Amino acid sequence: MKARVTWFDSILTVIIVLISLTVLLPFLYIIAVSFSPPGDSLAGNFYIWPSHWTLDAYSYLFHAQTFLKSIQNSVIITVLGTCINLLVSITLSYALSKKIMPGRRAMLLFIFFTMIFHGGMIPSYLVVKSLGLLDTYWAIILPAASSAFNVLVIRSFFQSLPESLDEAARIDGAGEFRILFSVVIPLSKPIIATFTLFFMVQYWNEFFSAVIYLNDTNSWPIQPLLRQMVAISASNISADAALDAQLAVNLGPNVQNAAILLAMLPIVAVYPFLQKYFAKGAMLGSIKE
């Protein structure tokens, strides 16, 4: 049967297209500016298609030590943080999903309590300082090593798995670690892929913690440096300690927009590999509690 298209469907399609354009056009403009000479973008000679194409901005950024160092810092923080976050969240969630675990209810109550009450920025800073983590990557990674929401969602997913699988593995002589890594994790790819993406985005976009805990700008990840490049005008940027002299002198709209695109590229490149699990994993953890 031929599908019937109503006026409502047509109007809805037009609205969706308009909304999509409002999201897409700024990205196209950023791409166009990054591939154009600085004079063209300042003169406003184009909007989404450069009048002259050039790779000068990208070539310059790949030779700027400050920018490359910040990318390196972000990669280290993201890889370490994601691995630690997955390890802590999965193991804790698995333990809390087992009814035989002693003190399970008390620990769940304690974890839920942290979702409602938080010490705040100053106590968190004092704890990080007392542990000697200032000016290290661990100041960003360890305080965010897990969260109550993530643990509760992953725990809910583990509880939705059939208990008969655990019982069969125990009959074969498997211990808890063997059951977790050989039975539970292979069946949990959707939820693990979903939270892997969440953790990667969280650490890659880390800005506030880096500014608070990292006094040495050489240890900054990409987001604080990107903020300095975009927010500070070329007239006074040379006085900013976060940017080297060469980067400050040559900073223009094409370099700024090229830096924005390069900062987005790693997450955009990883997303297609996790996308097939994303929609399924985002919903599975909320089915059973």
C-alpha positions as semicolon CSV with decimal commas, in nm:
position;residue;x (nm);y (nm);z (nm)
1;M;0,000;0,000;0,000
2;K;0,119;0,348;-0,085
3;A;0,193;0,558;0,220
4;R;-0,030;0,861;0,258
5;V;0,150;1,190;0,316
6;T;-0,058;1,442;0,513
7;W;-0,015;1,817;0,553
8;F;0,098;1,755;0,908
9;D;0,379;1,527;0,784
10;S;0,490;1,790;0,533
11;I;0,492;2,071;0,789
12;L;0,677;1,850;1,038
13;T;0,939;1,763;0,774
14;V;0,994;2,131;0,695
15;I;1,034;2,212;1,065
16;I;1,285;1,930;1,113
17;V;1,485;2,045;0,809
18;L;1,494;2,403;0,940
19;I;1,608;2,289;1,283
20;S;1,875;2,072;1,122
21;L;2,001;2,367;0,920
22;T;2,028;2,585;1,229
23;V;2,253;2,317;1,378
24;L;2,448;2,241;1,060
25;L;2,518;2,592;0,928
26;P;2,743;2,703;1,218
27;F;2,959;2,395;1,166
28;L;2,981;2,464;0,794
29;Y;3,084;2,820;0,871
30;I;3,357;2,701;1,109
31;I;3,487;2,462;0,842
32;A;3,481;2,735;0,578
33;V;3,669;2,984;0,796
34;S;3,932;2,725;0,892
35;F;4,013;2,657;0,525
36;S;4,024;3,025;0,421
37;P;4,287;3,299;0,456
38;P;4,230;3,523;0,761
39;G;4,166;3,828;0,543
40;D;3,868;3,669;0,367
41;S;3,690;3,574;0,689
42;L;3,752;3,914;0,848
43;A;3,618;4,088;0,539
44;G;3,304;3,871;0,539
45;N;3,343;3,768;0,175
46;F;3,172;3,430;0,226
47;Y;2,960;3,233;0,468
48;I;2,974;2,855;0,412
49;W;3,203;2,828;0,109
50;P;3,553;2,982;0,108
51;S;3,646;3,205;-0,184
52;H;4,007;3,081;-0,151
53;W;4,106;2,744;-0,006
54;T;4,418;2,706;0,207
55;L;4,559;2,464;0,464
56;D;4,778;2,726;0,632
57;A;4,582;2,720;0,960
58;Y;4,610;2,342;0,998
59;S;4,975;2,340;0,894
60;Y;5,046;2,607;1,151
61;L;4,866;2,427;1,434
62;F;5,050;2,102;1,364
63;H;5,375;2,292;1,416
64;A;5,263;2,481;1,730
65;Q;5,414;2,310;2,033
66;T;5,159;2,453;2,277
67;F;4,866;2,315;2,079
68;L;5,027;1,974;2,022
69;K;5,113;1,947;2,393
70;S;4,754;2,019;2,491
71;I;4,630;1,751;2,250
72;Q;4,876;1,506;2,402
73;N;4,755;1,594;2,753
74;S;4,393;1,542;2,650
75;V;4,470;1,203;2,495
76;I;4,648;1,084;2,810
77;I;4,371;1,208;3,040
78;T;4,096;1,062;2,820
79;V;4,255;0,718;2,778
80;L;4,354;0,676;3,143
81;G;4,031;0,826;3,273
82;T;3,808;0,614;3,052
83;C;3,988;0,290;3,143
84;I;3,983;0,364;3,517
85;N;3,621;0,479;3,505
86;L;3,513;0,162;3,324
87;L;3,707;-0,061;3,565
88;V;3,565;0,105;3,878
89;S;3,210;0,138;3,749
90;I;3,184;-0,217;3,610
91;T;3,336;-0,396;3,908
92;L;3,140;-0,193;4,164
93;S;2,815;-0,230;3,970
94;Y;2,865;-0,605;3,936
95;A;2,926;-0,646;4,308
96;L;2,618;-0,441;4,395
97;S;2,404;-0,642;4,155
98;K;2,460;-0,961;4,358
99;K;2,214;-1,017;4,644
100;I;2,466;-1,232;4,829
101;M;2,707;-0,940;4,876
102;P;2,720;-0,842;5,246
103;G;2,635;-0,478;5,319
104;R;2,493;-0,426;4,972
105;R;2,195;-0,217;5,085
106;A;2,407;0,007;5,305
107;M;2,652;0,071;5,022
108;L;2,368;0,144;4,778
109;L;2,226;0,394;5,026
110;F;2,566;0,557;5,064
111;I;2,610;0,581;4,687
112;F;2,261;0,725;4,641
113;F;2,333;0,977;4,918
114;T;2,618;1,122;4,710
115;M;2,373;1,195;4,428
116;I;2,181;1,434;4,655
117;F;2,450;1,587;4,875
118;H;2,792;1,702;4,760
119;G;3,071;1,868;4,953
120;G;3,122;2,141;4,695
121;M;3,417;2,291;4,515
122;I;3,627;2,404;4,813
123;P;3,621;2,072;5,004
124;S;3,696;1,888;4,678
125;Y;3,993;2,115;4,614
126;L;4,124;2,064;4,969
127;V;4,098;1,686;4,933
128;V;4,285;1,691;4,602
129;K;4,550;1,919;4,751
130;S;4,593;1,707;5,065
131;L;4,648;1,399;4,848
132;G;4,925;1,576;4,656
133;L;4,745;1,554;4,323
134;L;4,766;1,919;4,219
135;D;4,937;1,980;3,884
136;T;4,903;1,613;3,788
137;Y;4,670;1,430;3,553
138;W;4,530;1,237;3,850
139;A;4,369;1,555;3,985
140;I;4,131;1,537;3,686
141;I;4,103;1,159;3,652
142;L;4,054;1,027;4,006
143;P;3,780;1,262;4,138
144;A;3,570;1,162;3,836
145;A;3,666;0,794;3,844
146;S;3,301;0,700;3,890
147;S;2,962;0,849;3,968
148;A;2,655;0,726;4,150
149;F;2,434;0,758;3,843
150;N;2,666;0,549;3,624
151;V;2,698;0,279;3,888
152;L;2,322;0,254;3,941
153;V;2,248;0,233;3,568
154;I;2,514;-0,032;3,498
155;R;2,403;-0,226;3,807
156;S;2,047;-0,223;3,677
157;F;2,166;-0,366;3,346
158;F;2,363;-0,644;3,518
159;Q;2,051;-0,734;3,719
160;S;1,856;-0,774;3,395
161;L;2,085;-1,058;3,282
162;P;1,949;-1,411;3,348
163;E;2,067;-1,553;3,680
164;S;2,087;-1,896;3,519
165;L;2,404;-1,787;3,340
166;D;2,578;-1,720;3,671
167;E;2,454;-2,045;3,817
168;A;2,579;-2,244;3,517
169;A;2,920;-2,078;3,541
170;R;2,944;-2,152;3,914
171;I;2,854;-2,515;3,854
172;D;3,148;-2,530;3,612
173;G;3,373;-2,396;3,887
174;A;3,404;-2,032;3,779
175;G;3,467;-1,766;4,042
176;E;3,323;-1,415;4,049
177;F;3,603;-1,260;3,843
178;R;3,578;-1,536;3,582
179;I;3,200;-1,490;3,564
180;L;3,240;-1,113;3,528
181;F;3,500;-1,118;3,253
182;S;3,390;-1,433;3,068
183;V;3,012;-1,417;3,098
184;V;2,883;-1,077;3,206
185;I;3,106;-0,839;3,012
186;P;3,066;-1,017;2,672
187;L;2,688;-0,986;2,717
188;S;2,714;-0,621;2,820
189;K;2,869;-0,469;2,509
190;P;2,583;-0,220;2,450
191;I;2,595;-0,067;2,798
192;I;2,976;-0,074;2,811
193;A;3,006;0,092;2,468
194;T;2,754;0,357;2,572
195;F;2,937;0,449;2,889
196;T;3,273;0,430;2,715
197;L;3,150;0,707;2,486
198;F;3,013;0,902;2,784
199;F;3,342;0,875;2,971
200;M;3,548;0,972;2,666
201;V;3,336;1,281;2,603
202;Q;3,351;1,370;2,973
203;Y;3,730;1,359;2,995
204;W;3,797;1,505;2,651
205;N;3,577;1,806;2,725
206;E;3,718;1,857;3,075
207;F;3,764;2,227;3,135
208;F;3,673;2,339;3,486
209;S;3,877;2,078;3,676
210;A;4,181;2,150;3,459
211;V;4,164;2,522;3,534
212;I;4,115;2,462;3,908
213;Y;4,368;2,185;3,968
214;L;4,639;2,247;3,706
215;N;4,841;2,558;3,779
216;D;5,102;2,463;3,521
217;T;4,957;2,558;3,182
218;N;5,189;2,305;3,013
219;S;4,968;2,035;3,167
220;W;4,646;2,184;3,034
221;P;4,428;1,966;2,808
222;I;4,288;2,107;2,486
223;Q;3,970;2,268;2,621
224;P;4,127;2,536;2,847
225;L;4,376;2,625;2,574
226;L;4,096;2,637;2,318
227;R;3,906;2,875;2,541
228;Q;4,209;3,104;2,560
229;M;4,250;3,097;2,183
230;V;3,887;3,177;2,111
231;A;3,798;3,416;2,393
232;I;4,102;3,643;2,404
233;S;4,145;3,898;2,127
234;A;4,461;3,916;1,920
235;S;4,547;4,255;2,071
236;N;4,613;4,123;2,420
237;I;4,663;3,750;2,367
238;S;5,042;3,781;2,361
239;A;5,032;3,859;2,733
240;D;4,859;3,530;2,814
241;A;5,091;3,275;2,974
242;A;4,906;2,976;2,833
243;L;5,011;3,053;2,475
244;D;5,363;3,067;2,338
245;A;5,477;3,376;2,152
246;Q;5,452;3,222;1,805
247;L;5,097;3,098;1,861
248;A;4,991;3,437;2,000
249;V;5,130;3,635;1,707
250;N;4,975;3,417;1,437
251;L;4,639;3,361;1,603
252;G;4,357;3,455;1,367
253;P;3,999;3,346;1,296
254;N;4,116;3,072;1,058
255;V;4,350;2,928;1,322
256;Q;4,084;2,957;1,592
257;N;3,826;2,768;1,387
258;A;4,078;2,508;1,276
259;A;4,161;2,446;1,642
260;I;3,790;2,403;1,720
261;L;3,754;2,141;1,446
262;L;4,065;1,953;1,554
263;A;3,938;1,953;1,913
264;M;3,612;1,791;1,800
265;L;3,770;1,541;1,560
266;P;3,875;1,259;1,803
267;I;3,528;1,215;1,953
268;V;3,362;1,247;1,612
269;A;3,599;0,980;1,477
270;V;3,526;0,737;1,761
271;Y;3,149;0,779;1,762
272;P;3,073;0,577;1,442
273;F;3,239;0,269;1,593
274;L;3,021;0,289;1,907
275;Q;2,702;0,421;1,748
276;K;2,553;0,078;1,676
277;Y;2,558;0,002;2,050
278;F;2,464;0,351;2,166
279;A;2,084;0,359;2,121
280;K;2,040;0,008;2,260
281;G;2,274;0,057;2,555
282;A;2,127;0,392;2,655
283;M;1,788;0,226;2,718
284;L;1,877;-0,121;2,851
285;G;2,012;0,000;3,181
286;S;1,682;0,165;3,273
287;I;1,453;-0,134;3,216
288;K;1,491;-0,320;3,543
289;E;1,575;-0,198;3,894
